[in-house]
Amino acid sequence: MKPQAAAALAGQWGGERAGAEKQAVAARSLRVKAPPRTLILIAYLALLLLPIYWMLNMSLRDNNDIMAHLAFYPQHPTLQNYMKILTDPGWYMGYVNSFAYVSINTVISLAVALPAAYAFSRYRFLGDKHLFFWLLTNLMAPSAVFLLPVFQFYSALGLIDTYIAVALAHTLFNVPLAVWILEGFMSGVPREIDETAFIDGYSLPRFFIVIFLPLIRAGVGVTAFFCFMFSWVELLFARTLTITAAKPIAAVMTRTVSASGLDWGLLSAAGILTIVPGALVIYFVRNYIAKGFALGRV
Amino acid sequence: MRKTLDNRAWFLVLPMALLVAFNALIPLMTVVNYSVQDVFDATHRTFVGADWFREMLHSDRLQAALFRQFVFSGLVLLIEIPLGVAIALVMPRKGGWATSLTLVLMALPLLIPWNVIGTIWVIFLRPDIGLLGHFIDHTLGIHFDYPTVPIEAWVSVMLMEVWHWTPLVALLAYAGLRAIPDAYYQAARIDGASAWAVFRYIQLPKMRGVLTIAILLRFVFSFLIYSEPFVLTGGGPGDATTFLSIYLVKIAVGEFDVGRAGAFSIIYFLIVLAFSYVFYQVLQRVGAGEKA
C-alpha cells in the first residue's frame, strides 16, 4: 500500500484502491503502459506556466540585457522595472482605475442580478423564457458591434472618461452572466425552504436577506469572482470609453510602450502585475471554481 | 423544479431588464439606424434602405473574414474540447492541496487581461527574445517569423487560443466528473468494465450538460475574439488573421464608415444569435433530460 500522501498526489478517480484497480484494468485493456496520469498533468501545467514564466523572466531583466542575449533565468535580476511602475503615478494610477471600475461593476451587477435570478429560479411569469434568452444574447453580443454607438451614447450623457462609464458598459455582459450563474445556484436550494419561511411570516425581502443569501453565499462569491474576471480582462470598451482619468492599466501598457520604443522589461513587469490580482481572487474561490464555470449547474 | 405562476415576479427582474436595455437596446437601435442611412455629417443624411447590407454581403473582404472566422472557431472546438476532456480525466479527483493548486494554476490564464495574453505570446514567440520563437528558429532551424508568414501567424494565434481557453473546457469537464458518485465506478469495476467503457458509458454521458456549456461558450467567445490576435498579429500579415471583430473595428473606428459598419454589425450579430439560439435549445433539452 502506498503512503496516503502519494496516493492523494497520484490523484485517482475512484478512491485509492478503486483507482489502482481501475488503472490495472486500463492497462490490461489497452495492453500498453500509458504514462502515469500525474506525470501528464504535471507536464501540462508546466506547459501552461511556461509563457507566464518567460514574461516573469523578462520582467526581472534590464531591456539592454534582454536584447543582448537569450537567458533562461535572469542572470542579473533587477527590480527596476517594478520600481518604475510602482513609483510613477502615470503607471500605478492605471491599476487604481482598473480596480475602481471593476469594483463598481461587480456591485451593480450583483445588485440587479440577485432579485432577477431569484425570479427566474422561483416563478413563471409572462415572457420569462424570452426575457432569459434576450438576456443571454447580450452575453454573446460582439463588443465591437456596440463600441461606436455606446461611445456616442455615453458622450452625449457626459460619461466619457469616468469609472461609471466603463462599469456600466461592462454590465452589458456581466449582468446576464451573473443572472445565469446565480439562477443555477438558487435552483439548487429546495423550494420548501422558501415556503416554510413564508408560512413563518417572513416577508420576501427579509427572507431573501436573512435566510436565502447565507444559503447561496458560495454562489454569490463565485458570481462576484466572474464579474471581477470579465470586467478585469475586457479591454475594448475600457479603452474606448476612457481618455486619461479612468484609463485601465492594460491600456496604459500599450500606450506608454509605443511611446518609449518598446521596453520589453517594463512591458513584462506591467503584464505580470496585471496577473497578480487574478491569482489572488482565484485563491479565495478555488473550491467553487469548477462549479462556477459550470454556471452553478453541477 | 416546479415554479409558481406569478406575474409580480416582473418587479424583481425590472431593474435588471432596464439596465440591460439601457446598454443593449439604445446602442443597437443606433446601429440599425446607421445601417439604413448614408451619413455625411451631423445634419445631412439620406435613407438608403438595404444598400449597405447588399454591398457588405457581396464584399469579398467580409466573406473572406467570415470564412476565416468559421475555420478558426471550428478548429478551436475540434482541438480544445477533446484536449480539455483529456486533461480533466487526469486531474486529481479527491480534494486536498494538490487539487487546489491544480485548479488555481489552471484558472490563471483565464484571469489575464486579453491584451496581456497577446503581449505574453509576442514575448514568447519572437524569434529574437522569445523562448519558443528562438527554439523553433535557432534550435530546430526552421525559419520562423510569425508576423510576416501567414501560416505561421495562424499557427501562433491558434496556439495562443488553445493555451488561453483549454483550461476553461478542462474546468467544466472536471466539474462534471466530480459530480459522478463513487458507486458508479464501483459498479463498473464489479462488471469488469474497461477504462474505455467507463469513459463511454459513465463519464461522457455525465459530462453532457457541462460539455454543452463548454461548446457554447467556446464557440461564442472564439467568434467574438478581438484583443489577443490584435496584439499578436494586428490582423496580419495582410488580412491573414483578420477575424470578424478586427475587421469590424477597422471599418467602424478606423475608417469611421458607420453605414457599412452598421450593416456589418447587424449581419454579425444575427449570425451569433442564430448559433446561440440553437445551442440554447440544446442546453435546455439537456438540462430538462437531467432533471427528469
Boltz contact constraints between the chains, C-beta under 6 A:
constraints:
  - contact:
      token1: [A, 8]
      token2: [B, 96]
      max_distance: 6.0
  - contact:
      token1: [A, 9]
      token2: [B, 98]
      max_distance: 6.0
  - contact:
      token1: [A, 11]
      token2: [B, 92]
      max_distance: 6.0
  - contact:
      token1: [A, 13]
      token2: [B, 93]
      max_distance: 6.0
  - contact:
      token1: [A, 14]
      token2: [B, 182]
      max_distance: 6.0
  - contact:
      token1: [A, 14]
      token2: [B, 185]
      max_distance: 6.0
  - contact:
      token1: [A, 18]
      token2: [B, 185]
      max_distance: 6.0
  - contact:
      token1: [A, 26]
      token2: [B, 195]
      max_distance: 6.0
  - contact:
      token1: [A, 29]
      token2: [B, 194]
      max_distance: 6.0
  - contact:
      token1: [A, 37]
      token2: [B, 90]
      max_distance: 6.0
  - contact:
      token1: [A, 40]
      token2: [B, 90]
      max_distance: 6.0
  - contact:
      token1: [A, 41]
      token2: [B, 90]
      max_distance: 6.0
  - contact:
      token1: [A, 44]
      token2: [B, 87]
      max_distance: 6.0
  - contact:
      token1: [A, 45]
      token2: [B, 105]
      max_distance: 6.0
  - contact:
      token1: [A, 51]
      token2: [B, 120]
      max_distance: 6.0
  - contact:
      token1: [A, 51]
      token2: [B, 124]
      max_distance: 6.0
  - contact:
      token1: [A, 54]
      token2: [B, 124]
      max_distance: 6.0
  - contact:
      token1: [A, 54]
      token2: [B, 131]
      max_distance: 6.0
  - contact:
      token1: [A, 55]
      token2: [B, 120]
      max_distance: 6.0
  - contact:
      token1: [A, 55]
      token2: [B, 123]
      max_distance: 6.0
  - contact:
      token1: [A, 58]
      token2: [B, 123]
      max_distance: 6.0
  - contact:
      token1: [A, 66]
      token2: [B, 129]
      max_distance: 6.0
  - contact:
      token1: [A, 70]
      token2: [B, 134]
      max_distance: 6.0
  - contact:
      token1: [A, 112]
      token2: [B, 15]
      max_distance: 6.0
  - contact:
      token1: [A, 112]
      token2: [B, 16]
      max_distance: 6.0
  - contact:
      token1: [A, 112]
      token2: [B, 19]
      max_distance: 6.0
  - contact:
      token1: [A, 115]
      token2: [B, 12]
      max_distance: 6.0
  - contact:
      token1: [A, 116]
      token2: [B, 13]
      max_distance: 6.0
  - contact:
      token1: [A, 116]
      token2: [B, 16]
      max_distance: 6.0
  - contact:
      token1: [A, 119]
      token2: [B, 9]
      max_distance: 6.0
  - contact:
      token1: [A, 119]
      token2: [B, 12]
      max_distance: 6.0
  - contact:
      token1: [A, 119]
      token2: [B, 13]
      max_distance: 6.0
  - contact:
      token1: [A, 123]
      token2: [B, 3]
      max_distance: 6.0
  - contact:
      token1: [A, 123]
      token2: [B, 4]
      max_distance: 6.0
  - contact:
      token1: [A, 123]
      token2: [B, 6]
      max_distance: 6.0
  - contact:
      token1: [A, 123]
      token2: [B, 9]
      max_distance: 6.0
  - contact:
      token1: [A, 124]
      token2: [B, 3]
      max_distance: 6.0
  - contact:
      token1: [A, 124]
      token2: [B, 5]
      max_distance: 6.0
  - contact:
      token1: [A, 125]
      token2: [B, 7]
      max_distance: 6.0
  - contact:
      token1: [A, 125]
      token2: [B, 9]
      max_distance: 6.0
  - contact:
      token1: [A, 125]
      token2: [B, 10]
      max_distance: 6.0
  - contact:
      token1: [A, 126]
      token2: [B, 7]
      max_distance: 6.0
  - contact:
      token1: [A, 137]
      token2: [B, 273]
      max_distance: 6.0
  - contact:
      token1: [A, 138]
      token2: [B, 20]
      max_distance: 6.0
  - contact:
      token1: [A, 138]
      token2: [B, 24]
      max_distance: 6.0
  - contact:
      token1: [A, 140]
      token2: [B, 220]
      max_distance: 6.0
  - contact:
      token1: [A, 140]
      token2: [B, 272]
      max_distance: 6.0
  - contact:
      token1: [A, 140]
      token2: [B, 276]
      max_distance: 6.0
  - contact:
      token1: [A, 142]
      token2: [B, 224]
      max_distance: 6.0
  - contact:
      token1: [A, 142]
      token2: [B, 245]
      max_distance: 6.0
  - contact:
      token1: [A, 142]
      token2: [B, 268]
      max_distance: 6.0
  - contact:
      token1: [A, 144]
      token2: [B, 245]
      max_distance: 6.0
  - contact:
      token1: [A, 144]
      token2: [B, 248]
      max_distance: 6.0
  - contact:
      token1: [A, 144]
      token2: [B, 249]
      max_distance: 6.0
  - contact:
      token1: [A, 145]
      token2: [B, 265]
      max_distance: 6.0
  - contact:
      token1: [A, 145]
      token2: [B, 269]
      max_distance: 6.0
  - contact:
      token1: [A, 146]
      token2: [B, 27]
      max_distance: 6.0
  - contact:
      token1: [A, 148]
      token2: [B, 252]
      max_distance: 6.0
  - contact:
      token1: [A, 149]
      token2: [B, 27]
      max_distance: 6.0
  - contact:
      token1: [A, 149]
      token2: [B, 30]
      max_distance: 6.0
  - contact:
      token1: [A, 149]
      token2: [B, 31]
      max_distance: 6.0
  - contact:
      token1: [A, 150]
      token2: [B, 27]
      max_distance: 6.0
  - contact:
      token1: [A, 153]
      token2: [B, 26]
      max_distance: 6.0
  - contact:
      token1: [A, 153]
      token2: [B, 27]
      max_distance: 6.0
  - contact:
      token1: [A, 171]
      token2: [B, 19]
      max_distance: 6.0
  - contact:
      token1: [A, 172]
      token2: [B, 23]
      max_distance: 6.0
  - contact:
      token1: [A, 175]
      token2: [B, 16]
      max_distance: 6.0
  - contact:
      token1: [A, 175]
      token2: [B, 20]
      max_distance: 6.0
  - contact:
      token1: [A, 187]
      token2: [B, 1]
      max_distance: 6.0
  - contact:
      token1: [A, 229]
      token2: [B, 111]
      max_distance: 6.0
  - contact:
      token1: [A, 233]
      token2: [B, 113]
      max_distance: 6.0
  - contact:
      token1: [A, 233]
      token2: [B, 114]
      max_distance: 6.0
  - contact:
      token1: [A, 235]
      token2: [B, 113]
      max_distance: 6.0
  - contact:
      token1: [A, 235]
      token2: [B, 114]
      max_distance: 6.0
  - contact:
      token1: [A, 235]
      token2: [B, 115]
      max_distance: 6.0
  - contact:
      token1: [A, 235]
      token2: [B, 227]
      max_distance: 6.0
  - contact:
      token1: [A, 236]
      token2: [B, 226]
      max_distance: 6.0
  - contact:
      token1: [A, 250]
      token2: [B, 113]
      max_distance: 6.0
  - contact:
      token1: [A, 250]
      token2: [B, 115]
      max_distance: 6.0
  - contact:
      token1: [A, 271]
      token2: [B, 116]
      max_distance: 6.0
  - contact:
      token1: [A, 271]
      token2: [B, 119]
      max_distance: 6.0
  - contact:
      token1: [A, 274]
      token2: [B, 113]
      max_distance: 6.0
  - contact:
      token1: [A, 274]
      token2: [B, 116]
      max_distance: 6.0
  - contact:
      token1: [A, 275]
      token2: [B, 112]
      max_distance: 6.0
  - contact:
      token1: [A, 278]
      token2: [B, 111]
      max_distance: 6.0
  - contact:
      token1: [A, 282]
      token2: [B, 104]
      max_distance: 6.0
  - contact:
      token1: [A, 282]
      token2: [B, 107]
      max_distance: 6.0
  - contact:
      token1: [A, 286]
      token2: [B, 100]
      max_distance: 6.0
  - contact:
      token1: [A, 286]
      token2: [B, 103]
      max_distance: 6.0
  - contact:
      token1: [A, 286]
      token2: [B, 104]
      max_distance: 6.0
  - contact:
      token1: [A, 289]
      token2: [B, 103]
      max_distance: 6.0
  - contact:
      token1: [A, 289]
      token2: [B, 107]
      max_distance: 6.0
  - contact:
      token1: [A, 290]
      token2: [B, 171]
      max_distance: 6.0
  - contact:
      token1: [A, 290]
      token2: [B, 174]
      max_distance: 6.0
  - contact:
      token1: [A, 290]
      token2: [B, 175]
      max_distance: 6.0
  - contact:
      token1: [A, 291]
      token2: [B, 175]
      max_distance: 6.0
  - contact:
      token1: [A, 293]
      token2: [B, 171]
      max_distance: 6.0
  - contact:
      token1: [A, 293]
      token2: [B, 172]
      max_distance: 6.0
  - contact:
      token1: [A, 294]
      token2: [B, 172]
      max_distance: 6.0
  - contact:
      token1: [A, 294]
      token2: [B, 175]
      max_distance: 6.0
  - contact:
      token1: [A, 294]
      token2: [B, 210]
      max_distance: 6.0
  - contact:
      token1: [A, 298]
      token2: [B, 175]
      max_distance: 6.0
  - contact:
      token1: [A, 298]
      token2: [B, 179]
      max_distance: 6.0
